[in-house]
Structure formats: C-alpha cells, structure tokens
Amino acid sequence: MSEAGSSGRVQPAQAGDPSRIGPYRIVGRLGAGGMGTVHAGVASDGTRVAVKVIHPSQAQDPHFRARFRREVEMSSRVTGPYLVPLLSADADAATPWLATEYVAGPTLNQQVFAQGRVTGPALYAFAAATAQALAAVHAAGVVHRDVKPQNVILTPSGPRVLDFGIAHADDDTRATRPGATTGTPGWISPEQYRTGDAGPESDVFAWGALVAYAATGRSPFGTGASDAVAFRVTSGEPDLDGVPLPLREIVRRALAKEPGDRPQAADAAEECFELLAAQLIQAMRADTLFTRAEDMITAVWDMPPVDDPAWPRPARRGRKPWAGMLVVAAAVIGGIAGGVVALMPGKPEGDRHGTSNASSLPASSGPVTSTPASTPPASSPAAIPRPSGTVLNTDAKTKAGTAEQSGQSTDGPPASVVSWAEARSARGEGEHEVARAVLRDQAALGRQLGDAIELAPRTVRFHASRGEVYLSYRLTSDEPGTLYAETEVAALMCRTLRNVVVGLHPELPYRTFVMVKETPGRDPLVTWDDDFLADARCTSADEDNLSRAGVGTAWEPDEQGLGQAMIPSTDSAEIRVADRATRRIVERTNGMRTELGTDRVLGNAELKMGFDPDHAALYTWSAYGSWNQRQVAAWADMAAGEACRALVRQRDRAGDAWPYTRYAVAQRDGSGYVMIRWGTARSLADCPA
C-alpha cells in the first residue's frame, strides 16, 4: 500500500469504487499500491477507518487467501499503544478486505522531509515507542516485514506503526525461493538479501535503520541503485554519524550483520525507555519519575493534531446535561484507597533493591475513599466494591454556576474547543508537578474503572491567560456506566488540582479545570467546566479519613519497601505470621477459582508475603498474571483483609513489641508490580471483609 495508507488525506472516490465495504460507508480514497486500494470509511458511530481492499488478481490465488486469513487472525491478537489496530476483516469476501483505525498525522518520511530530523528527548521517545510496538507484534507471533519511515505515523499521542504482517501477506511464498526479497532497499536485513528469510530479527534490523534515519534524516546505508544499497547492507558499515551517543550503541547492535547478534525488540524497548528516563531527569528535575512508560512518551512528545476537512463531520451535539448526576470522590482503590506504583519493567525480583529509573511519583494529593449515594449498574465498569468514607456529592455544575454562588464574576467566554486548542503542554516546575499529579491520580482511577475511559493524546494542557487546566479523555463505549466514569474522573481532577495548586503551588494562575471528550471521527466536546478553588466539593477529607485510606500525607508503599519485603526474614515471629497468613490467602484464592477465573491451583510460588521493617509494613504480592482488572480487585480485597487481620491479631498477642501496623497488596503485570491496596491495621473493624 502507499504511505497514505491509514493516515493520508482523503481523495475523491473513483469510478467503480464501492459505496460500502462490510459495515463501513466509503467516503473516498486514502491511497493505492501494488497490493490494492485503501479507502476512507466511516463506521455507523462515526469512527473513521482505513479499509484496505486486496487487488483482484491476488484474490484469485487460493494460497494467498489462506495466507491472508492466517495473517488476519494473528494480527487481530496484536495490541499496543503504538500500533494501528486491526478492527475487522473478511478474508472470504469476493475481494478480501481489512479495516484498521484511521490515524491522522504525517509519516516519519513526510515529517523528516518537511521539518527535518527528530531531536532531543522526542528521538528517544520515538525509538522506545517503535521498539515497543515491534515487541508487541513479535509477542503475538507476527513478523512485520516492512518496517520503514513510510509505515510509521507521527500522531499527537506518539509514533504508530502500520501494516504489521499484512502488507506483504505472500512473503511465505517468496521466502521459499533463496535470493528472493521483499521490502524496500535500505530497510531490508542482510539475511533477507541472502536467503529471503524474514524473522523478528529482520524487523529489529529495520528498526535500527529507522532510528538512525529519524536521528540524522538519512538512511544509514545511503541511497542509489538497489544493488549498491544491497551491497552496503550486506558488507558495509552503517553511517551513524549524528545519532546521539547514548542511542548509538543500541542502534549499532540492532544493525549487526548476523541475526543472533541483534537484541530482541523488547530488550531494545527497555534500553530506550531507560535512556528516555535519563533524558527526562536531566530536562526536568532529579526526582521526576513516572508510573508508566507511556507517561514518559506523553511528557516529551509534542506533535500538533491534524485533521482533514474532507472527512464528513457528524452533526454537532450540545453539552451533556450534567444536572442531577452524582459526583463522588474517586474511589481509586476498592477497600483501601491508594494509588498506582509501577516498578521498573523487565527486572527480576532480585534486582529491585536500591535505585531505579522508575518509582512512585511524589505524593501531592492522592485519591479519596468514598461511598456513592447510589450504586452504578452491575454492568458498569465502576461497579467495583467501594469503601466507606467521605462523599464528594451533589450534582455537577459549570464554572458559571459555581462562580455565581461564590459571588465571583462570570465575564468572558466559557471554555470551548477553541480555547482547548490554544492550550499548551506544561512549562516550569509548578505546571509539571500539576501534570504529574493529574496523570498519576487518573492512571490509578483508570485501573479501578477498567476499560470505561482512557486519557486522550494531549491529556493535560494549560491555558495561563484563562486560568484553565484541561484534561482530555475518551470513552470506550456509550454504556451508562461510562457516564458514571466521567463523574469519577471530574471529581478526582477537581480534588487533585485543588490540593496541588492551593497546597503546593499557589503562585500558579489556575482556578478552573475543563474536561474535553475526544471521540474518533467526531468533533471534540467540552463536557465539564468547574472552578476547583470555589467549589467546596473539592476540599480535602479530614485527616483521619486520609490516614485510614492510606493517601495524602499518610504512608504509601513503594519499590524500596517491596524490595525489602522480598528479602527472606530471619525473625521467628515474622515468619510465623507470614506463614499463617500466606496459607490462608492461598486457601481462599483457590476457593475463589470460579470468581477469579484461575486456570490452575496456585501456591507459594505465585502468592507471597514479606516484611519491610524500615516502614513497619507487611507486603503481599501475586506473580500470577492472568487475572483481569476486576479479578485483581477481588483478589486484592481478600488479600488486604487477611493481611490486615494478621497484623491486628499479632499485635493483640504481642502488644507494643510487635512493630508492624501497615500492609500493602501488589500484583505483577506486564510492566512490573503495581500496588493495588494498602492501609493501616488499627483494629479488625478497619480491615476489609
């Protein structure tokens, strides 16, 4: 396909083009190439898609159809934030087709041609994101086979890799003929030139060339006749002058002549994220740390949004009537409130002691436990067991309504998509701390709400002259529970900003937060506009509730504490308490197999417990990685209750000689360990059921 593929400008449809393909209405063309045509399509909900229709000559080949069907099935399993996902396909249609999300933005090739090479922290973000995308592709058993600048889109949220495993669906046939190659000269590995073989190592070679091209604006093997480029790839050394030294070594290893000498894509991604973390620390401040790798990309990536007026626009919708909806303080943690603390990905447990490039963010506000006045539907992503505590209630109001109650002026136009577009990313220490606190708290809330809501590409923006902080987000469905999720997000945004701006940075000019909903294929919509200084609902809970919840200025678990807990204890009382509590947790976990969907009996190999004497804390953690978010929440509630009761009962027996009063529950996921529940064990009444 052409580089316009999933992101180009819409061109008029041509004679003979279909008006509909599968469930999509066709509104024009995005490109064409030897494999077929890419049409611009619109789903019934307004989502923009790129529909790729295979050339009729390919459709007549039974081997090609079988190969295409297999590639579609494999690619449907590939997901990741830096990929363009496959949405649907029909390999059995008279003319096979597939549909991917439409992503707007220039290709790397176009960007370098128009704006020059990629520099600074954005280059490290580009290298890390594209390596992570290939790691996701390889983990699903797919080989991209055509990594090149034309297949990387630079979107406002980061780079996105196109066409994994499908653009060359007949590679198996070509690979059986030694010397046959497929791909673009300069982006083909030495082994592809020699034998036609293309495996994950070939993608890594092309990735190394891609990063060198982004850094220098030129191919590391030059240009010219195809055979001359092939000779330099197979026999010459890459030209890496201009690639920053920290990146040059990993790029050089990726461009090794022998496939076995190259790093795996996952290892390359981890190295690049570590380099990006170092860049962020230098650019911001020494204690700037992030809970997720994606947060680092967001912090440095600044690609303006683009749109194509040729796409049909849906009818504008007015602002949602929020009156009457309950706004509650965000219950980030089901039984015991807390936050998300992700440890450095990819490190074994024994390497988690001492200093790391990733840790918990410095606390500023923290989420608040709450009990909603009414329970959301069981099908709602927010229908998760919630704790008792302080309620941030009454219905949501606009900034104008709140200002009228407080006697302040409402002069000036209200927040709009125009003012949101004028807003910018964080500048200066204070704004960066505000952005970090919002991202941290919203990430924690996102884990509680499951898939109901996600932060949008531009996420946190600032409009200093208007005194507004913007949060952009997306809903994943129109189910009723997603509206409840929006009120959760607004409540937490209100509280976070009040605590950080008033408590830590009163010099900042901000007093209003604005929420903007971004929906693919539709105009952005301002859904919330409130004064977090004047609105009494944003005030903090009393200190006792904060302490009991484990948030704010109270203790929070961290990677050092978990690392200490992973060191075997020699204290007989600690061993006895941990052994008894672990056996109880293992027993109850296996008794919950139906609820948790566990595929086997778990034991001490997956469920563990240990003590952090420096912070008087008992940690419980699970290394079982097949639970979904609701199952993790259910297990963590149970484990937190058992840990809490174990501490209380031992203190009742030993009195003040027993030093441990805190507990935390952690779960291992793809990015390390995440803190799920924590709190203080004062009495059995404080413990989750």
N, C-alpha and C positions, 0 to 999 in steps of 0.2 A: 504494500500500500504506500501511498505517498506520505510525506511527512505531515500533511494536513490532517491525516487520519482522524484522531479523536479530538482535535483541538482547533482546527483551522476555521477560516471564515466560511460562512455559508454562501455557496454559489447557486445560481438558479438551477432547477431541475431541467434535465434534457429530455427531448422527445423519447418516449419509450420507457422512462423511469417509472417505477411503480408508485402509486399514491399511498400504499400501506404495505408494510412488511411485518408479519407477525402482529403484535399488539401495538405497533408504532406507526403513527402518521408521518409520512415523509414530507419534508418541507424544503428540501434542496439537497445539494451535494457538498461534501467536505473534501473529497479527493478521489483519485483513481490511480491504479497501478497495474502491474502485471498479474496480480492475484485477483483483482476485481475492483469493485467500486465501493466507496464509503459514502453513505447517505446520512443526511441530518434528519433525525427522527425526534418525535415528541411523544411521550407516553400519555396515558389518559389523565394522569395527575399533573402534567406539565413538565415532568422531568425531561431534560434534554439528553439525547443519546446519540452515539455514533453507530450506525448499522452497517456492517461490512458484508457485502454480498459477494460470494465467490464467483469467479469467472465461469461462464457456462462450459468452457472446454475442460476445466478442472472438475466440474460437477459430473461429467460423464465417466470419470475414472473411478471404478469401484474401490481400488486401493486407496485413492485419495479420500473418498468418503469415509472409509473405515478409519483412516489415519486422523481425519478431521474430527470424527466423532470421539475418538480416544483423546485427542488434544483438548476438545471442549470439556470433556468430563474431568480431565486432570486440572485444567485451568480454572474450572469452577471452584476448586478447593483452594486456590491461591488467594490470600487476602493480605492486606497490609496497608499502612497509611501512605506509602509512596508508590503504589501501583494503581493502574486504572482497571477496576474490577470488571470481570465479565458479568453481565446482567442476565442475558438469556441467549439461546441459540436454537437452531433447528437444523440438525445435520441430515434429516430425512426429507427436507423440502426439495422440490424440483430443482431449485437453486439454493444450496445451503447458505445460511447466514448466521451471523452472531452480532450481538449488541453489547457495547460497553458504555460506561458512563462517559458523557462528554465533559472534558475538562478544558477550561479556557486558559490560554497562555501561550507564549512563544516556545518553540523548541529550543534546545540548547544551541543548535546550529544557527537559528534565526537570531537569538539573543547575542551570541558572540559576534555575528556579522554586523548587527545594528549597534550594540553597546560595548563590545569588546569583551575581554576575558573576565572571568569571575575572580574576585579578590577577597582578601580578608577572611573573617570568620565564615562568611557565606560559602566560601570554597570548601572549607572543612565540613560545613553542613551538607553541601552538595555531595561530597564524597561519602559521608556517613549514610545519608538517606538512600542514595542509589545502591550502595553495598547492601544495606538492609533490605531493600526491595528485591535484589537478586537472591539474598539468603532466603527470603520467603518463597520465592519461585522454586529454588532448589529443594527446600524442605518439603515441597509438595510433589517432588519427583519430576519437575518440569525443567527443561533447558530453554533459555530464551532464544539463543542462536542468532540474534540480530541486534546486539547492544551497540548503539551508535548515537551521535548527537541528535539525529532526526527522530529518534524514538524516546527522547526524554523531554517532557513538557515542564516548563518552569511555571508552576501555578502559585497563587498567593500564599498557599499553605506549605509549599515546598516542592521539590522535584517529584515528578511522577513518571514511572517507567511504563512504556506502552508495549502492546503486542507480544506478551510473553507466551512463547511456544505455539503461536498460531499463525503469525505472518509467514512462516515457512513450514507449512504443515506437511510438505512432501520431503522433508530432509532425510527421513529414513531411507527412501529410495536412493537418494544421491549419495548417502553415506556408504552404501554398499559398493560403490564404484571408486576404488582408490584414485586419488588425484582430483576427483570432482569436488568442487567447493560451492558453497552458497553464502551469501553475505556481501558486504561492501568492502572493497580493498582498503586496507589500513585498519579495519576493525575485525579482521579475521585472524585467528590464532595460528601459530606455526603448524600445529598438528592438523588443523583443518586444511591448510595448504598441502601438507604431506599426504594425508590419508582420507580427508573428508570427514574425519571423526569430529563431533562437536559434543562435548560434555560440559558439566558445570565449570570445569577449569577453563574452558574456552570463553565462557561468559566473564570469568574473572579477568582473563587477559584483556578482553574488550573493555571491561570496566577500568582497568589501569590506563588504557589509552584514552578512555573517556575523561577521566580525571585530569590527565595531562593536557588534553585539549581544552578543558574548561579553564585550567590554570594559565595556559600560555596562548590560547587562541589558535593553535596549530596542531596538526597530527604529530605524534612523536616519531612516526616513520615517514613523514613527508608526504608529498603528493607526486603526481606524474603518471606515467604509464602503469597499468596494473601489474605487469611482470616486474617492473622496477620496485614498486611498493612491496610486492610479494618477496623479492629478494632481501629487502631491508628487514622485513618482518622475520624471516626465517634465519637470516645470517647476520644482520647488523644490530647495533646497539640503539636503543631508543634515545631520542633527543629530549632530555628532561630539564634543560636549562629554563629557568623561570618557574619551575614547580617549587613551592616553598620547601625548605629543608625538612621540616617535621613530616611532611607528606611524601617527600621524595622516596624514602626508603620503602614504604609500603607499596607505592606505585611501581618501583623498580622490581620488587618481588612479584607483584602481580603480572609483570611483563616478562617473567622468566621464560626461556625457550621451552623448558620441559614442564609439562602439566603438573607433575608431582612436586615441583619446587615452588608452586604458587600457593598463597594462602586460600583457605575457603572463604566464601563470601561473608559468612557470619563472623569469622575472625577479623576480616578486613573491616567490617562494620564496627566491631567493638573497638579496634585500634583507632578508627577515625572518630568515634564518639569520645574516646579518651582525649584525643588531640583537640577536639572541639571544646571539651570541658576546660582544658588548659587555656584555650583562647578566650573563653568566656571569663575565666578567673582574672586573666590579665586585663581584659577590656572593661570589666565591671568592678568587682571588689573581691577580695580574697575569700569571703565567706559566702559567695554567690553559688549555691548548689541547687540542683534540680531533681524533682521526684521522678521524672520520666525522661527518656532520651528525646522523645518528641518535643518536650518543652524547650530543650536546647535549640532545636531547629527553629521553633517559633521565635525564640529570643533574638535570632540573628537574621532571619530570612525576611526580606522586605521587597517583595515583588508586587507591584500595584495590580489590583484586579482589572481585568479587561472584559469587555462584553462586545457582542456583535449585534447591531440593531436589526440585522436580517432575520434573527430568530423571532418567531412570533411571541408576543408578550401576552400573558394572561390578563384578564380584567383585574383592575386594582381592587383590593379589599380594604375596608376601613379597619381602624384599630379595634382589636378584640375588646368586647365589653367585660372588663375585669370585675366590675362591682358585684359583690355577693360571693366572690370566690375567697376561700380561706387561705391566708398566707401564714405558714408556720415556719418557725426557725428550723433550719436544715438539720435533719437527724442523720448526720453523716455515718454514725455507727449505730447499729440496731440496739444493743443492750447497753453499751458503754460508749459515749461519744469519743471521737478522736480524729485522726487524720490519716493520710497515706504516707508511708515512709518506704520508698523503694531502695533496696541496696543495689550496689553496682552489678549490672547484669554479667552473667557468664563466669562468675568467680566461684570456686568451690568453697564449702563452708569454712575450711581451714584457712582460707585467705582473707577472711572478713575481719581480721583484727587490725587495729591501727588505722592509719589514714587511708582514705579512699577518695576517688574523684567524684563520688556521688554520695549524698547523705540526705538527711531530712532537712527541709527548709527551716530557717529560723522562725520560731512561732511569733505571730503577731496578734491574731485574734482567735482563730480556731472556731470550729463549728459548735453549735449549742444543741443539747438534747432537747427533745420536745415531744409532746403528745398532741396529735391533730384532734381537733374537735369532732371531726367525722373521719371515718376510715375510707380510703380510696377503694375502688373496686378490686376484687381479688386478681383480676387480670392486669391491673395497673402495675407498671414497674416499680411504683412507690409502695406497693402493698407488701412491705417487709416489716417484720416485728420492730416496733419502735419503742423507745424508752419513755419513762415518765420524767417530767421536769418542767422547764419553763416554756410557755407557749407564746410565740410571737403571733398575735391573732389580729382580728378584724380584717375587713376586705382591703384589697389593694386600691391605691388612689394614685392619680397622676401628680406630677410635681405641682401643677397649678392648684389642685385641691388641697394639698398639704400646705403649700405656701399661704393660701388664704386662711387656713386655720391658725397658722403661726403669725399672721399679720405681716407677711413679707410681700414684696412686690412681685407681680407675675408678668411684668413688662417683658417684651422680647418674644420672638417667635419660639414655639416649642421645639424640642428636639425632633429631628427628621433624618431621613436617609441622606439628605444633602449634608447636614452637619456631621453625620457619622462618616461620610466620605472625606470630609475635611479633617477629621481627627487623625492623629499620628500615633506612632508607637512611643513607648516610654523613653524619657530622657532624664538624666540625672538620677542620683541615688534614691531620692524620695519616690519618684514615679516607678522606678524599677522595683522598689520594695512593695509598692502597692500592687503592681502587676504580678509579682511573685506570690504575694499572699492570695490574690484572687485565683490565680491558676492552681495553687496548692489546695485551697479550700474547695474549689469547684471540681478538681480532679477527685478529691475524696468523696464529694457528693455524687459524682458520676458513678463511682463504684457502687454506691448504695442504690442508685436509680437504675442500674443495669444499662440497657440499650435505649432507654427512652429519649435521651438527649445527649448531644455531643457539642463540644465547643467548635466554632467555625474558624476558618483560616486566620482571620485577623484578630480574633479573640478580644484582647484588651487594648483599647485605644484611648487617647486623651485629647480633649479639646479645651485648652487652658483658658482662652478668652471667654468661653461659655461656662467654664467651671464644671465640665461634664466628663465622666468616665464611662466609656462604652464597653459593653460585653456582647459579643456576637455569638450566636449558637444556632444549632439545627435540631429539629425534631426528627426522629426516625420513623414516626408514624402519626396518624391522626386519631389514635385511640384516646379515649377520655383520660386515661392515666397520664398522658403526656402533658395535658394542661395542668394537672396537679404538679408534674415535674417542673414546669415553668415557675410556678409559685414557690417551689422549694429553692430553685436557683435564685430567684429575686430576693427571697428572704435572706439567704446566705450572702449574696452580693451586698445587700444593704448593711448587714452586720459587719462584714469584713471591712468595707470601706470606712464605716464609722470608727471602728477600732483602730485601723491603721492610720487614717488621716488625722483623726482627733487625738488619738493616743500617742502616735509616734511622729507624725509629720504635719503639725498644724499650720506650718508655713505654706503648704500647698494650697492652690486656689480652688480646689474642687469641693462641691457640696451636692452634686446630683449624679445619680447613676442612671444609665439608659441601656435597655436591652434591645438588641436588634436580632430578629429571626431571619436567617438566610435559608432559603429553600431552593434547591437546584431547579433551574428553569423558570424561576419566578422572581419578582422584584423583592428586595429586602423589605422588612416591615418592622417599624418600631412598635414593640409590644409592651414596654414598661418604661416609666419615666418618673423618678421619685427623688425627693430631697432626703438624703440619708443623714443630714445634720438635724433637720427639723422634725423628722418623723420619729416619734417616741418608740415605735416598734423596733427600731434599730438599736436600742440601748442594750447593754450587756445584762446577762442574768446575774444574780447575786453570786458572790464569791463561793458560797458553799456549793451551789449547783455546778459552778465551773470546776471546783475541785473534785466533786463526786463524779463529774463526767470525764475528767482527765484531759481538759483542754485549757486554752488560755495560758495563764502563768503556771498552771499545775504541771506535774511531771508528764513527759511524753517519752515513749520508748524510741530507741534509735539503734543504729547499726552497731555501735560500740557495745551497747548493752546486750544485744542479741549475740554478738561475738563472745562476750564474756560468758553468757549462758551456755554456749556451745562447748565450753571447756568443762570436762568432767569434774564433778565435785568430789572432795575427799571428806566432807563433813557428814557424819553419820545421820544427823537429824535432817539435813537437806536431802540426802539420798533416800531416806525413809519416806519423807513427804512426797518427793518427786515420784518414787516408785509406786506408791499407793495411788496418787492422783493420775499418773500415766495409765496404770492398769484400768482405772475407772473410765478414763477418756477413751481408751482403746475399746473397752467393752461397750460403751454407749455409742461410739462411732460405728461399730459393726452392727449394733442393734438398729441403727438408722440407715442401713444399706439401701432400703427401698426409697426412703426420702432423699438420700444423698445420691442415689444412682451409682453407688460404688460397684465396680465390676469384680471385686475380689475382697477377701478378708484382709484388713490392714492390721499392722502390728507396730512394734517399737522401731522398725526400720523406717516407717513413714511418720509416726507420731512421737514427738519427743518433748522433753521438758528439761529446763535447767535454770540456774540462778545467776543473777547479776548482783554480786554483793556490794558493788560501788553505789548502786542506786536502790538497794533493798527491793529488788524486783524479781519476780518469777516469770519466766518466758515459757510459753507453749507454742510449738510450731509444727506445721504439717508440710511434708515434702511430697504429698500426693497431688498430682497436677491435673486431674481430670474432672474436677468439680466445676460447675458454672458459678456465676456470682451469687445466685440465690442459695445454692447448696453450700458455698463457702460461708455465707452469712449464717445459715442454720447451724453448720458445724462450729463456727466461731462462737456463737451464742452459748452452745452447750459447753465447749471447752473453757470459755471465760467463767461460766458458772462453777465448773469443777475446780478450776484453779483458785478462784476467789474463796470458795468454801474450804479448800485445803489449807489456805493461809490462815483463815479465821480460826479453824479448829486447832491448828498447831499453836497459834498464839494463845488460845484459851488453855491449852495444856502447859505451854512453856512460859507464859507470861511475857514480861519485857525482855527476857533472854532471847526471844525469837525476833529477829530484826526485820523480817520481810513483811511489807504491807502493800506492795504493788504487784500487779500482774499484767501481762500482755499476751495476746494471741496473734501469731503471724502465719501467713500462708505463702508457700512458694508458688510463683508463677513464672511466665516466660522471661520476665525482666528481673528476677531475683526474689527476695522476700518482701512481702507487703504486710504492714501492721494493720490488723483488722479490728481488734477490740483491745481496750485497755482501761484500767481503772484502779481504784484504791479499795482494799478489802478492810472495811471498818467493822462490819457485822454481817451476819448471814442475811439480814434484810437487804443489804446493799448488793448482794450477789445476784446475777442473772439466774433465772429459773433453770 
